[in-house]
Amino acid sequence: MGKVSLFIYVTIALLLLLLLSKSPNKPHSNRRHRRLKVRSSFNFRPTHHEPVPFDPLVADIERRREDRQWEKQYIEHAHHELSHNHDAAPGEEAQPEWEDFMNAEDYLNDEEKFNVTDRLVLLFPKIDVNPADGYINEDELTDWNMQQAERDVMHRTQREMETHDKNKDGFVSFAEYEPPTWVRNTDNNSFGYDMGWWKEEHFNASDADGDGLLNLTEFNDFLHPADTKNPKLILWLSKEEVRERDSDRDGKVNFKEFFHGLFDLVRNYDDEGHNSSHPSDDTMDAPARQLFGQLDKDGDGYLSDVELLPIIGKLHPSERYYAKQQADYIISQADTDKDGRLTLLEMIENPYVFYSAIFTDEDDDDYIYHDEFR
């Protein structure tokens, strides 16, 4: 059955390519005006959620690039003395890295080696699996984005694990773990210092089996608690929200503290259209009080960490939230007949949608980079 499906896909793809080649308006004729770029904006303190690459091959190239940047920044932050070692002829060392970077971009922009249409034809049957009906729906595209995101996240976790696992036993103890440089270099009065993100309470909550060590899965939860299924860590997230929002330090969240901060996050999460408008406090007061009342189970006028649990997933969106957001945007841009799903032809006719994160278009003023995936 699998061979038959593959044969059908290949046959359809060949027919589509033949039709496109004969068409007077070739959908990818604008490729010469657009150049694929390898993203290179790695930061130890990311300010927003980056969209994952649609194409695993591009993702692999970006991961290799990020690894180089991570290694360089890690040496500068953790081993400052090595980054200023002039005996190592740094200029000569940096040149091969830049050449590799440019070679990667040249590869992506070589139609013979990396043809976007051919890549879409290859990837389509890998996404169209549930069901394999010749269409890609929102769930299938979300699952695909999740696969790419999970691969990226685990790659970064393994990289961090190798750094912190000093005795190379496959586990990280709290003694081995070193907080990020921005935490180590702050004083007791700095913003965020009193939050528990890099403290032992966070570590212990991530330790699902309670053995005092974090394995790879637990360490991944430690670094990315929004995606955890560990009840201890989810409760810790709620405690952190109370600690951060509790301006009067009474150990709970009153309505004012809830309204100015938490409610905005919930509202933004629930806003399907991701509307960036800012309604007045007066118009939001009633729905905020309604939600506050629903969460305040004991009716004491305050929210405890346990009472915040029902909305913790909205305060800390998971990778699946962003994967769905990205899938919705892609379908909205490439779904020509507006039936809520994508055909292979629609994907081929709108390649920039799937590679928008790495397309640049210096010659076309009408092209705008979309960054709706924050």
Phi, psi and omega in degrees: 000320181296321180293322179296316179298318180296319179298319180297315180299315181297318179298313179299317181298317180296320178296318179296316180297322178295315179297318181294322181292333179272347184288139178290338180247080182292126184294334180254021178290343178277000181303325182293343178268351183239136180241130177285133181240145173275122180292142184215055185240039181297139180215136178296337180234076181298140183266345178204167182280122181275140174295141179280148176297140179289323186264121180302329180293317177295320179300320180296319178297317180293323178296319178297318178296316181296323179300320178297314181293321179298315181298318180295313181291326179297318178296319180294324183275314187269332181229071186302326184292328181287328182290346179247023178275100186281353180285347186269007180050066186301328180297320180290327180288326186284335187298312179300324179298314180295322178295319177298320180298312181292324178298323178296317179293320177298322179296315181295334183257010175265108184302331181287326183265321182227092180260118185301318179299314179298323180294319179295321177298319180292320186279333186309307181292341177285335180266321182279080187235344188218078000268166176276081189242011180088006178227149174251117180264179184299317181296318180296318181290324176297315178299321179296314178298323179297319178300316180292320181294315180297323178295318178296313182298314181293327177299316180292323179296316179297323178296316178292324180299316180298328180288317188269339179282081188297320183268005174056042178260004180086008179225159175240123174268165179295327178294327180283330186288131176248122178299160177304156183302322183295335176280316183295331185267003180264158177260179185295341183262358183286150179299131177090350183295322184276357177282151189269016187299332183239026183248175188296328178300318177297316180299312182295323178294330180283340183280083188299321182269358174066028180267005178083003180227153177252121171279185185299317180296315180293322179292325176296319175296321179301317182280333184227067185296339181295339182257006185283156171247007180283114183302324180296319182286325177296318177295323178298320177301318178296318178298322178295322178296317178297315182297322182284323185270344186283081185291331181266003173057043177258004176086002179221172180249117176275179185296319180299316180293326178290317185294317182267079177141287185295316182296323177299319180295317179296316181297318179295323179295319183282344183285099185300327182275357182052047182291129183269007180290158183238091179294158182289162178300326182296318182286337182265350185298314183296309179296329178293317180293326178296313179294319179301317180295324178293324181281329184282078187296324182271358175065028181269001179085010179224158176248127176268176179298322179293323181288342177276348184305321181299337182246008185296330178291338177273332177284331179230081183301142180274174177299327180296324177301312181290326178296319178291320179299317179292320179296317179300317181294315181300314180295320180297331183269329187256349183281086187298317182271003174056042176260007176083011179211169185242137170262167177298322180298317179298323179291317180295325181284345181229057186295329183297334179295321184277339180242022186296331182293340182235008175276138165236153186216075186290340184263357185235105182291342182281345182278131180235131177286127181264129180233053182276003190263023182282000000 
